């Protein structure tokens, strides 16, 4: 059987018109269902809106304090770098870093993120209750309000109920996970500047922690550098006592001199790795929650849920009518 081109066109047009009419019917049916169950849709949307507003209001204000840092110029690194090409092998045996200070800032950032540094920081400043036991902050009295189900501020005892192997007082592993939620460090690769920030219910606590972090990381990196330089100097002095070759002794003397400069530089400079560009501050405005956004999203979610419930109810009614 043969079909002409006109017949094919008529068939395609009829299928297209049928598809369009079905789409229009479906759309009309959807609108009709929503209109029939408009009371249900409005009720569900209103319920979600009220619940989202209540949730947003109950959330405590979180304040964020931050500091802008720049890597400190490592004085004395030029002499070491000048010896790197010629005496790199000998220096590496002594543990002497001839690469200068280009990687010290990045190393310091990784130390900041480490478990060991975080644990030492929490223990040194005794901030575990402020980290994991606080519920909110009293702005008028500038006092922290502890969650009684977690920590008793008057007796200083942990009251939280946990299951083994956890104990009432949080471990450093728990504290590390919690600290990661409130602490962030961002490195701008283009400018090399580093932004360090802390979020907390108290703006004063947030500012204090940021200041402590900068002080502690500078001190930690300084102590590491001094310890490494002293060990290297001891090794180089030992090698000096064992060799009589003039050229080698000259090189060793230069290496000892550079390590001595490193120690002197570390001892006299507080901002050893990071130099403060913009100091930490006490924030006046909250960082989160965005209560208006929470309420809007809750209302939108309520509308979607209301429409879904409307179709479910309408479908149930049709099934019951068919069964009868």
Helices and strands as residue ranges (DSSP letters): H 5-36, H 38-58, E 63-71, H 77-94, H 104-113, H 115-125, H 128-132, E 134-138, E 143-146, E 151-152, E 157-158, H 172-182, E 183-187, E 194-200, H 203-242, H 246-268, E 274-278, H 291-323
